[in-house]
Amino acid sequence: GNTAMSTGRFAWSAGDATRARRSSTGGLTWPQFGGTHPKPLGNRIAARMIDRLMTLAWEQDAKTAAEPHPLPPPIDANSYFRGRFIAVTRATPAGTAEVKVPDWKALGGGFRGRFGDTKLLCLEGVTAECQLTFSGTAVGAYVLAGPDAAQVAASVDGAPFQVVDLYHRFSKGLHYPRTVMFATDLADGAHTLTLRVDKSAPPGRSAARILKFVAN
């Protein structure tokens, strides 16, 4: 996870540098590169940079490579280095909550095709609720937040419910994939999350569609 993310950051910065040099000499334009989401040409630039980096690394004498060593204690004990997904089937639904493939054709807003056949934990309406037992110091959910994205109320271990708005600025026309956190900096150990659609949600916004729960 961390290695992949670090490589991704390197690839993007390297791609930016290459694009900037080629753009300044008239050899590459921003539309050709692909903008924020690179086109095949932009991806090839980044891929070549990664390939060059790996080739140089593999050519090094093994004796000069860094030796394995233990990591120091984290600066922040509640850092998300233990972050992980939890399957929605681990939760216990109640009321109108259920795990299903949404009827996308009946819903307003677009969605990304890779989610089309995915079963989500759907909390639709104010009678929808679920509970999840998890271990760690934080809990949240990876959701698809569309035009009908609700405000949800979350409680951990019976604490007062806290309202979290799932709606994103991109939700108006897209069931936008995003991660929201319900509780953080908990005591490390076993906990129970209770999640429900909050009654204060604006009209037409009463759905929470969860791809995965997240915990740290």
Phi, psi and chi 1 to 4 in degrees:
 res  aa     phi    psi   chi1   chi2   chi3   chi4
   1 GLY       -  -57.4      -      -      -      -
   2 ASN   -65.0  -39.1  -71.8  -19.6      -      -
   3 THR   -62.6  -44.1  -59.7      -      -      -
   4 ALA   -62.9  -42.6      -      -      -      -
   5 MET   -67.2  -39.8  -72.4 -170.7  -68.4      -
   6 SER   -63.9  -42.6  -63.9      -      -      -
   7 THR   -61.9  -40.5  -58.1      -      -      -
   8 GLY   -61.7  -42.4      -      -      -      -
   9 ARG   -64.4  -41.6  -72.3 -165.1  -62.3  -92.0
  10 PHE   -62.8  -44.8  175.6   85.1      -      -
  11 ALA   -60.1  -41.5      -      -      -      -
  12 TRP   -68.6  -43.6 -179.6 -116.8      -      -
  13 SER   -66.4  -37.7   61.4      -      -      -
  14 ALA   -66.3  -41.8      -      -      -      -
  15 GLY   -62.2  -40.2      -      -      -      -
  16 ASP   -60.9  -44.2  -90.8   -5.6      -      -
  17 ALA   -63.8  -44.4      -      -      -      -
  18 THR   -63.2  -44.7  -58.3      -      -      -
  19 ARG   -59.9  -42.2 -178.6 -168.9   60.2   76.0
  20 ALA   -62.6  -43.6      -      -      -      -
  21 ARG   -64.2  -44.9  -73.6 -165.4  -61.9  -88.3
  22 ARG   -71.1  -32.5  -68.9  179.9   59.3 -177.7
  23 SER   -67.0  -39.1  -66.3      -      -      -
  24 SER   -67.4  -23.1   65.0      -      -      -
  25 THR  -101.4    5.7   59.8      -      -      -
  26 GLY    81.3   10.1      -      -      -      -
  27 GLY   -90.7  -11.0      -      -      -      -
  28 LEU  -154.9  137.1  178.1   68.5      -      -
  29 THR  -110.1  159.7   66.2      -      -      -
  30 TRP   -60.6  -43.5 -178.1 -118.5      -      -
  31 PRO   -61.1  -36.7  -26.5   36.9      -      -
  32 GLN   -64.1  -41.5  -72.5  174.1  -34.0      -
  33 PHE   -64.3  -38.5 -176.3   80.6      -      -
  34 GLY   116.7    1.2      -      -      -      -
  35 GLY    72.4 -148.6      -      -      -      -
  36 THR   -60.7  -37.9  -57.9      -      -      -
  37 HIS  -108.5   97.1  -62.8  -74.7      -      -
  38 PRO   -57.2  147.4  -24.7   34.7      -      -
  39 LYS   -80.9  177.9  -67.0  179.2  179.5  177.9
  40 PRO   -50.9  -39.7  -32.4   38.3      -      -
  41 LEU   -61.9  -46.4  175.3   59.6      -      -
  42 GLY   -63.4  -39.9      -      -      -      -
  43 ASN   -65.3  -36.0  -76.7  -34.6      -      -
  44 ARG   -64.9  -37.3  -77.5 -162.9  -62.9  -86.2
  45 ILE   -60.5  -47.9  -68.8  172.6      -      -
  46 ALA   -64.5  -41.8      -      -      -      -
  47 ALA   -62.1  -40.7      -      -      -      -
  48 ARG   -64.7  -37.5  -76.3 -163.8  -64.5  -92.3
  49 MET   -64.7  -41.9  -64.8  -64.4  -69.4      -
  50 ILE   -64.6  -43.7  -65.3  171.6      -      -
  51 ASP   -59.7  -42.0 -179.4   68.8      -      -
  52 ARG   -65.4  -41.7  178.9   60.2  175.7  160.5
  53 LEU   -60.4  -47.7  170.2   66.4      -      -
  54 MET   -65.4  -39.3  -65.3  -58.5 -179.4      -
  55 THR   -61.4  -45.4  -61.1      -      -      -
  56 LEU   -62.3  -40.5  -69.5  172.4      -      -
  57 ALA   -65.3  -42.8      -      -      -      -
  58 TRP   -70.3  -23.0  -72.4  -30.5      -      -
  59 GLU   -79.8  -11.1  -71.8  175.8  -11.4      -
  60 GLN   -68.4  149.7  -69.4 -176.2   31.0      -
  61 ASP   -64.9  130.9 -172.9  -32.8      -      -
  62 ALA   -56.4  -28.7      -      -      -      -
  63 LYS   -69.2  -21.5  -66.6 -178.6 -179.9  178.9
  64 THR   -92.9   -7.0   64.9      -      -      -
  65 ALA   -72.6  156.6      -      -      -      -
  66 ALA   -66.6  137.3      -      -      -      -
  67 GLU   -79.9  146.0  -65.3  -68.9  -24.6      -
  68 PRO   -57.0  141.3  -22.9   34.1      -      -
  69 HIS  -152.8  150.2   60.1  -80.4      -      -
  70 PRO   -68.5  146.7   23.9  -33.5      -      -
  71 LEU   -78.4  147.8  -66.5  174.7      -      -
  72 PRO   -70.2  165.0   27.2  -35.3      -      -
  73 PRO   -57.9  146.7  -22.2   33.7      -      -
  74 PRO   -64.6  145.5   23.8  -33.9      -      -
  75 ILE   -62.6  -39.7  -64.0  174.4      -      -
  76 ASP  -116.7  112.9 -179.7   -5.9      -      -
  77 ALA   -61.9  -22.9      -      -      -      -
  78 ASN  -100.1   16.7  -71.3  -33.2      -      -
  79 SER   -57.2  155.0  170.3      -      -      -
  80 TYR   -84.4   29.1  -71.4  171.3      -      -
  81 PHE   -70.8  -10.8   63.9   90.7      -      -
  82 ARG  -101.2   12.7  -64.2 -177.1  -60.7  -91.9
  83 GLY   -58.1  141.0      -      -      -      -
  84 ARG  -158.5  160.8   63.1 -164.8 -174.8  -82.0
  85 PHE   -88.8  151.5  -77.2  135.8      -      -
  86 ILE  -128.1  128.2  -60.4  175.3      -      -
  87 ALA   -61.4  142.4      -      -      -      -
  88 VAL   -66.7  -19.9  -67.3      -      -      -
  89 THR   -70.4  -10.6   52.1      -      -      -
  90 ARG   -78.4  -16.6  -67.6  -89.6  -57.1  -84.0
  91 ALA   -85.0  157.4      -      -      -      -
  92 THR  -106.9  109.1  -58.1      -      -      -
  93 PRO   -79.1  153.9   27.0  -30.8      -      -
  94 ALA  -142.3  160.2      -      -      -      -
  95 GLY    64.3 -130.7      -      -      -      -
  96 THR   -89.7    4.4   56.5      -      -      -
  97 ALA   -70.4  140.2      -      -      -      -
  98 GLU  -160.4  156.4   62.3  177.2  -42.1      -
  99 VAL   -91.9  121.9  176.3      -      -      -
 100 LYS  -163.0  167.8   64.9  178.5 -178.1  179.3
 101 VAL   -85.8  119.8  176.6      -      -      -
 102 PRO   -59.2  151.7  -23.8   34.6      -      -
 103 ASP   -82.8   81.2 -176.3    1.3      -      -
 104 TRP   -60.2  -33.6  -66.2  114.6      -      -
 105 LYS   -64.8  -26.3  -68.8 -177.8  179.1  179.5
 106 ALA   -89.8   -6.7      -      -      -      -
 107 LEU  -101.3  145.5  -62.9  173.8      -      -
 108 GLY   -76.9  153.6      -      -      -      -
 109 GLY    93.1  149.5      -      -      -      -
 110 GLY   -84.6  172.2      -      -      -      -
 111 PHE  -151.9  159.0   64.6   94.6      -      -
 112 ARG   -79.2  132.7  -65.8  174.8 -179.4  172.8
 113 GLY   -54.5  -31.3      -      -      -      -
 114 ARG   -66.5  -14.7   64.8  179.2  178.9  -87.8
 115 PHE   -96.5   -1.5  -60.1  128.1      -      -
 116 GLY   -58.3  -38.2      -      -      -      -
 117 ASP  -106.7   14.2  -62.9  -36.3      -      -
 118 THR   -84.4  134.5  -57.4      -      -      -
 119 LYS   -80.2  128.2  -72.0 -173.9  175.7 -178.4
 120 LEU  -116.7  153.4  -79.1   62.4      -      -
 121 LEU   -81.0  110.9  174.8   55.9      -      -
 122 CYS  -104.6  116.7  -60.5      -      -      -
 123 LEU  -105.0  101.0  -79.1   64.3      -      -
 124 GLU  -119.6  112.6  -63.0  170.5  -28.6      -
 125 GLY    98.5  160.0      -      -      -      -
 126 VAL   -74.0   -5.9  -65.7      -      -      -
 127 THR   -94.1    3.0   61.0      -      -      -
 128 ALA   -86.7  135.0      -      -      -      -
 129 GLU  -154.5  158.9 -174.4  174.4  -51.3      -
 130 CYS  -153.7  162.9   69.1      -      -      -
 131 GLN  -128.3  145.7  -77.3 -164.5  -25.0      -
 132 LEU  -138.1  126.7  174.3   73.3      -      -
 133 THR   -94.6  130.5  -61.8      -      -      -
 134 PHE  -145.3  167.8   68.0   96.2      -      -
 135 SER  -121.0  143.6  -64.8      -      -      -
 136 GLY   136.2 -158.0      -      -      -      -
 137 THR  -118.1   -2.0   61.3      -      -      -
 138 ALA  -156.4  154.8      -      -      -      -
 139 VAL  -148.3  145.8   66.2      -      -      -
 140 GLY  -162.0 -159.0      -      -      -      -
 141 ALA  -149.7  145.5      -      -      -      -
 142 TYR   -96.6  111.7  179.0   38.9      -      -
 143 VAL  -121.8  162.8  -56.1      -      -      -
 144 LEU  -104.7  111.0  -66.0 -175.1      -      -
 145 ALA  -107.7  103.8      -      -      -      -
 146 GLY  -106.0 -161.2      -      -      -      -
 147 PRO   -58.5  -26.0  -24.2   34.1      -      -
 148 ASP  -102.4   19.1   58.8   -5.7      -      -
 149 ALA   -61.7  131.2      -      -      -      -
 150 ALA   -87.6  171.3      -      -      -      -
 151 GLN   -94.2  131.5  -69.9  176.7  -24.0      -
 152 VAL  -113.9  154.4  -65.4      -      -      -
 153 ALA  -111.9  130.0      -      -      -      -
 154 ALA  -124.6  137.9      -      -      -      -
 155 SER  -134.6  135.0  169.1      -      -      -
 156 VAL  -113.4  124.2  174.9      -      -      -
 157 ASP    56.6   36.6  -59.1  -26.7      -      -
 158 GLY    80.9    5.7      -      -      -      -
 159 ALA   -69.1  163.8      -      -      -      -
 160 PRO   -54.6  142.5  -27.0   36.0      -      -
 161 PHE   -67.5  138.5  -80.0   88.1      -      -
 162 GLN  -115.5  133.2  -58.3  -64.9  -39.0      -
 163 VAL   -88.6  132.4  175.8      -      -      -
 164 VAL  -126.9  129.5  178.0      -      -      -
 165 ASP   -90.3  122.4 -163.4  -14.9      -      -
 166 LEU   -82.0  -19.6  -57.1 -175.0      -      -
 167 TYR   -64.5  134.9 -163.4   87.1      -      -
 168 HIS  -117.4  161.9 -172.2  -87.1      -      -
 169 ARG   -64.0  -19.0   65.1 -178.4 -177.1  -84.2
 170 PHE   -92.6   -0.8  -64.5  147.9      -      -
 171 SER   -72.4  -18.6  -65.6      -      -      -
 172 LYS   -56.3  -39.1 -177.6  177.3 -179.8  179.5
 173 GLY  -123.7    7.0      -      -      -      -
 174 LEU  -147.2  137.2  173.5   67.7      -      -
 175 HIS   -78.5   88.3  -68.7  -89.5      -      -
 176 TYR   -80.2  127.2 -174.3   68.1      -      -
 177 PRO   -76.7  124.1   25.5  -30.2      -      -
 178 ARG  -153.4  157.4   62.2 -179.8  -53.6 -137.5
 179 THR  -106.3  131.1  -61.2      -      -      -
 180 VAL  -123.0  143.6  -67.7      -      -      -
 181 MET  -102.9  138.2  -60.1  -54.4  -64.7      -
 182 PHE  -100.4  -32.6  -57.7  135.9      -      -
 183 ALA  -155.2  139.8      -      -      -      -
 184 THR  -135.5  168.3   60.7      -      -      -
 185 ASP    56.0   38.4  -63.0  -20.6      -      -
 186 LEU   -80.2  162.6  -58.9  168.2      -      -
 187 ALA   -65.2  136.1      -      -      -      -
 188 ASP   -66.4  122.9 -166.8    5.3      -      -
 189 GLY   158.4 -164.5      -      -      -      -
 190 ALA   -82.4  139.4      -      -      -      -
 191 HIS  -142.6  164.3  -57.8  -78.6      -      -
 192 THR  -126.7  123.5  -61.6      -      -      -
 193 LEU   -96.5  132.3  166.1   71.7      -      -
 194 THR  -113.4  127.4  -60.0      -      -      -
 195 LEU  -130.7  135.6 -175.3   69.2      -      -
 196 ARG  -149.6  158.6   64.7 -167.0 -173.5 -163.0
 197 VAL   -72.1  128.2  173.8      -      -      -
 198 ASP   -82.1  141.1 -167.6   64.5      -      -
 199 LYS   -69.4  -14.9  -64.5  179.4 -179.9  179.0
 200 SER   -84.0    0.3   65.6      -      -      -
 201 ALA   -59.6  141.2      -      -      -      -
 202 PRO   -60.2  157.5  -22.5   33.9      -      -
 203 PRO   -54.7  136.5  -25.5   34.7      -      -
 204 GLY    83.0   -0.6      -      -      -      -
 205 ARG  -122.1   86.6  -74.2 -179.3   45.6 -163.4
 206 SER  -139.3   29.4   59.2      -      -      -
 207 ALA  -128.8  136.7      -      -      -      -
 208 ALA  -124.5  118.0      -      -      -      -
 209 ARG  -117.1  112.3  -61.0 -173.4 -178.8   92.0
 210 ILE  -106.4  123.2  -58.0  172.8      -      -
 211 LEU   -79.1  -47.9  -73.4  156.0      -      -
 212 LYS  -150.2  149.1  -58.4  -81.1 -172.5 -179.2
 213 PHE   -83.0  156.3  -73.6   99.2      -      -
 214 VAL  -125.3  145.9  -62.4      -      -      -
 215 ALA  -146.7  160.9      -      -      -      -
 216 ASN  -128.7      - -178.7   52.8      -      -
